[in-house]
Amino acid sequence: MCQAMFWAGLKPAPAMPERSGIVQRLPSEIIPLKGEVSNRGLFVMNDSVRLQLEDFSLDVEVGAMRARSKRIGGIAAFLGCARDFSGEHEVSEITFDAYHDMALAELSNLRNEAIVRFGLIDARIIHRVGTVRAGEDIVLIVAGAEHRAPAFEACRWLIDELKARTPIWKKEISPQGESWVTPHP
């Protein structure tokens, strides 16, 4: 189930079309990152900012946030999931592609901006690339602050800015065929 969540204190409760002037290559043609690339399909700017092929664990990411500082009094998380429909048609899976170096750099910029803008203690941003089936997780944003309000505000701002600024594209696969989705906030 996709939902926004909150924890208080220590209590858990072939080339693609040109987009924005960038011609994106298929994943097999992407030049490796300057950062780390693991054999598990994990593209890392640092542990707090990742693009990855495999699913992530909400519990692990919130646990990492909680371990970061005992000053954290509120953790807010946004978990985005793949739906089985879009508009009026069924969707079986979504393929996410990214200009990895630029996407990681922008995600890192967003994280840093949110920490300053909202007075966060820490933030984590994880986005899947590759194929995601309906019902699976796509993106996770976790924000930790001394109080709940900045954590909630940062989560909302981060997902809105991620969708507007990060070079990540999605293609929906349905029984009717495939189509690249026009970005929207």
C-alpha positions in Angstrom: 0.0 0.0 0.0 1.3 3.5 -0.9 1.1 6.1 1.7 2.8 9.0 3.5 4.1 7.9 6.9 5.3 9.6 10.0 7.4 8.4 13.0 7.7 10.6 16.1 10.8 10.4 18.1 12.1 6.8 18.3 8.6 5.2 17.8 8.1 3.5 14.5 4.6 3.8 13.5 17.8 2.1 -29.0 18.1 6.0 -28.2 14.9 7.3 -26.8 13.2 10.5 -27.9 15.0 13.7 -27.1 13.8 15.1 -23.7 14.8 18.6 -22.5 17.7 18.7 -25.0 19.1 15.4 -23.8 19.2 12.3 -25.9 18.9 9.5 -23.4 20.5 6.1 -24.2 19.1 2.8 -23.2 20.5 1.4 -19.9 22.9 -1.0 -21.7 24.5 2.0 -23.5 24.9 4.3 -20.5 28.4 5.2 -19.5 29.2 4.1 -16.0 28.9 6.7 -13.2 31.8 8.5 -11.7 30.4 7.3 -8.3 29.9 3.7 -7.4 28.1 1.1 -9.5 27.5 -2.2 -7.8 26.9 -5.6 -9.4 23.4 -5.4 -8.0 22.4 -2.5 -10.2 22.8 0.2 -7.6 23.8 3.6 -8.8 25.0 5.7 -5.8 25.9 9.3 -5.3 26.2 8.5 -1.6 24.2 6.2 0.7 21.5 8.8 1.0 20.9 9.4 -2.7 20.5 6.3 -4.9 19.1 5.0 -8.2 18.6 1.3 -8.1 17.2 -1.6 -10.1 16.0 -3.6 -7.1 13.4 -2.8 -4.5 14.3 -1.0 -1.2 13.1 -1.5 2.3 11.2 1.3 4.0 12.1 -0.2 7.4 15.8 -0.2 6.6 15.8 3.4 5.3 13.9 4.7 8.3 16.2 2.8 10.6 19.2 4.4 8.9 17.6 7.8 9.4 16.9 7.1 13.1 20.5 6.0 13.6 21.8 9.2 12.1 21.0 11.4 15.1 19.3 11.3 18.5 18.1 14.9 17.8 15.6 13.6 15.2 12.1 14.1 16.7 10.1 13.5 13.5 10.6 11.4 10.4 8.3 11.7 7.5 8.4 9.4 4.5 6.8 9.4 1.1 6.5 6.1 -0.7 5.5 6.2 -4.4 4.2 3.0 -5.9 3.3 1.8 -9.4 -0.4 1.7 -10.1 -2.2 -0.8 -12.3 -3.9 1.9 -14.3 -3.2 5.3 -15.9 -5.9 7.5 -17.2 -8.4 5.0 -18.5 -6.1 2.1 -19.4 -4.6 -0.8 -17.5 -0.8 -0.8 -16.8 1.1 -4.0 -16.1 4.5 -2.4 -15.6 6.5 0.8 -15.9 10.0 1.1 -17.2 12.1 4.0 -15.7 15.1 5.2 -17.4 17.5 8.0 -16.3 20.5 10.0 -17.4 22.2 8.5 -14.3 25.0 11.0 -13.7 22.7 14.0 -14.1 19.9 12.4 -12.1 22.1 11.5 -9.2 23.6 15.0 -9.2 20.1 16.6 -9.2 18.9 14.3 -6.5 21.9 15.2 -4.4 21.2 18.9 -5.0 17.6 18.5 -4.0 18.7 16.7 -0.8 21.1 19.4 0.1 18.6 22.2 -0.7 15.9 20.5 1.5 18.3 20.1 4.4 19.0 23.9 4.3 15.5 25.1 3.4 13.7 23.0 6.0 16.4 22.7 8.7 16.5 18.9 8.3 19.0 16.8 10.1 19.1 14.3 7.2 17.2 13.3 4.1 17.3 10.2 1.9 16.1 9.8 -1.7 15.9 6.5 -3.5 14.4 6.0 -7.0 14.1 2.8 -8.9 15.2 2.4 -12.5 14.4 -0.4 -14.9 11.2 -2.3 -14.8 8.7 -1.9 -12.0 5.6 -4.0 -11.9 2.2 -2.7 -10.8 2.0 -2.7 -7.0 5.8 -2.4 -6.5 7.6 0.6 -5.0 9.1 3.3 -7.2 10.5 6.1 -5.0 11.2 6.7 -1.4 11.9 10.0 0.3 12.7 10.1 4.0 13.2 13.4 5.9 14.3 13.7 9.5 14.1 16.9 11.5 13.8 17.9 15.2 10.1 18.4 14.7 7.4 16.8 12.5 6.3 19.9 10.5 9.6 20.5 8.6 9.9 16.8 7.9 6.4 16.7 6.3 7.0 19.9 4.4 10.4 18.7 3.1 8.9 15.4 1.9 6.2 17.2 -0.1 8.7 19.7 -1.6 11.2 16.9 -2.4 8.8 14.8 -4.4 7.4 17.8 -6.3 10.9 19.0 -7.1 12.1 15.5 -8.0 9.3 15.1 -10.6 10.0 18.6 -12.0 13.8 18.7 -12.1 15.2 15.2 -12.3 16.0 13.5 -15.7 14.1 10.3 -15.1 11.6 9.2 -17.7 8.9 6.5 -17.5 7.3 4.3 -20.1 4.0 2.6 -19.3 3.5 -0.9 -20.6 -0.1 -2.0 -21.1 -2.1 -4.6 -23.1 -2.6 -1.8 -25.6 1.1 -1.2 -26.1 3.9 1.0 -24.7 4.0 4.8 -24.3 6.4 7.3 -22.8 4.7 9.4 -20.2 4.8 13.2 -20.4 6.3 14.6 -17.1 3.8 16.2 -14.8 4.2 17.4 -11.2 
